[in-house]
């Protein structure tokens, strides 16, 4: 039962920090516009796939969860 409590505390802290980062506008200029993000525009159709941004977020989250497990 203590393990679930630790997970909930870390999840809460993570959500608060993420909310503050988004609320303050950090990364507004480069998140989603990294080299490797795919953007195709043709006429009135736009396809956007943030490949590099997704990989970067995955690496950061993996590191955070690795730290939590330790």
N, C-alpha and C positions, 0 to 999 in steps of 0.2 A: 504494500500500500504506500510506503514511503517513496518508492520509485515513481509511481504515478504523480505524486505530489511534486517531486523534483521536475518531472517533465512538464507539468502544468505551469510551474513557476518560470522555467526557462522559455516556454512557449509564450507566456504573457510578456516577459521582458523583450523577447524578440518582436512581438507584435507592437509593443510600445515604441521601440527603437525604429522599426520600419515605418510606423505612422509619423514619427517625428521627422525622419529623413524625407518622406514624401511631402509632408506638410510644409517643411522649410524650403522645398524646391531643389534639394541637392540632386545633382545629376540630370537636371532638366535639359541641359544642353548636349549631353553625350549619351545618356541611356537610350538605347534603341537606335543610335546613329553611329555605331562602331564599325570599323572596317570589317567586312564579312557579313554584315546584315544585308539581306536581300530585299531590294525594292524595285518593282517593275511597274512602270506607268505607261499605259497605252490608251490614249483617248480619255474617256471618262472612267476607266478601270484602273485601279491601283491594287497591286498585290504586295504585301509586306510581310517578311518573315525575319524576325530578329535572331538569327542563328548565333552570332558571336555573343550577343547579350544574354541569350539563354544559356550558353555554355559558361559564361562568366558567373551568372547567378547560381548555376548548378555547382560550380567549384566552391563558391563562397558558402553556400548552404551545406555542402558536404563537409567543409572544414568546421563550420559551427556545430553540426551534429556530431562530428568526431570529437570535438572538445567536450561536448555535453556527456558523451559516453564515458570519457576518461574519468 
